[in-house]
Amino acid sequence: MATRRSDGHVMAYVMVPDRATARAIARILVEGRLAASANLWPAESVYRWKGRVTEAREYVVVAKTRRGLAKRLIAAVRAAHPYEVPCIVTYAMDDALPAYAAWIDASTA
């Protein structure tokens, strides 16, 4: 199966407090063409916040987009996010199925 280096694409990784927030943010991104798609799944988190180790049930949102939209995507998530300091990071995509990378481009154009 052929793949190609996908230097122009990133995946955004976002943690949110619940399923409703995950769906709302995913819809904002996809409807606004800031992401081609978003996957949602439950997670358990352990983190330090304000001097205490905390455990929480959260949701993960992973959105696929073009690198050129990353800053706008981050801003859109931040505007809709309830956390004081949310986890919103992007990771470069390496190899990708060419048709999938083209679909991301078309879906975010």
C-alpha positions in Angstrom: 0.0 0.0 0.0 1.5 3.3 -1.0 1.9 6.1 1.5 3.3 9.6 1.3 5.0 11.9 3.8 2.2 14.1 5.1 4.2 17.2 6.2 1.1 19.4 5.6 -1.1 17.7 8.1 -1.5 17.5 11.9 -3.6 15.7 14.5 -4.9 17.8 17.3 -5.2 16.1 20.7 -7.6 17.7 23.1 -8.8 16.6 26.6 -12.3 17.7 27.7 -14.4 17.0 30.8 -17.2 14.9 29.3 -18.8 13.5 26.2 -21.1 16.4 25.5 -18.2 18.8 25.5 -16.2 16.5 23.2 -19.1 16.3 20.7 -19.7 20.0 20.8 -16.0 20.8 20.1 -15.8 18.1 17.4 -18.8 19.6 15.7 -17.4 23.2 15.9 -14.2 22.0 14.2 -15.8 19.8 11.5 -18.7 22.2 10.7 -16.2 25.1 10.6 -13.9 23.2 8.2 -11.1 23.5 10.7 -10.9 19.7 10.8 -11.8 16.9 8.4 -12.9 14.6 11.2 -12.7 14.1 15.0 -12.6 10.9 17.1 -13.9 10.8 20.6 -13.3 8.3 23.4 -13.4 8.1 27.2 -10.2 8.3 29.2 -9.0 8.3 32.7 -6.5 11.0 33.6 -4.0 11.5 36.5 -2.5 15.0 36.7 -1.2 17.6 39.1 -3.3 20.7 39.4 -2.9 23.5 41.9 -0.6 21.5 44.0 -2.7 18.3 44.2 -2.6 15.0 42.3 -6.0 14.6 40.8 -7.8 11.7 39.0 -10.6 12.3 36.6 -12.7 10.7 33.9 -12.4 12.8 30.8 -12.9 12.5 27.0 -10.2 12.7 24.3 -10.9 14.5 21.0 -8.4 13.8 18.2 -9.0 16.0 15.1 -7.3 15.7 11.7 -6.5 18.9 9.8 -4.0 20.8 7.6 -1.0 22.2 9.3 -2.0 25.7 8.1 -5.2 25.5 10.1 -3.6 24.4 13.4 -3.5 27.9 15.1 -7.1 28.6 14.1 -8.2 25.1 15.4 -6.4 25.7 18.7 -8.1 29.1 19.1 -11.6 27.6 18.3 -11.1 24.9 20.8 -9.9 27.3 23.4 -12.9 29.5 22.9 -15.3 26.6 23.5 -13.3 24.8 26.2 -14.4 25.0 29.9 -11.0 24.3 31.5 -8.8 27.1 32.8 -5.7 25.5 31.2 -6.9 22.9 28.7 -4.7 20.3 26.9 -4.8 21.3 23.3 -1.7 20.1 21.3 -1.0 19.2 17.7 1.3 16.4 16.4 2.7 16.2 12.9 1.4 13.3 10.7 4.2 11.3 9.1 3.2 8.8 6.5 -0.4 8.8 5.3 -2.5 7.1 2.7 -2.4 9.7 -0.1 -6.2 9.5 -0.6 -6.7 10.2 3.1 -4.4 13.2 3.1 -6.3 14.5 0.0 -9.6 13.9 1.8 -8.4 16.0 4.7 -7.4 18.8 2.3 -10.8 18.7 0.5 -12.7 18.6 3.7 -11.0 21.6 5.2 -10.8 23.7 2.1 
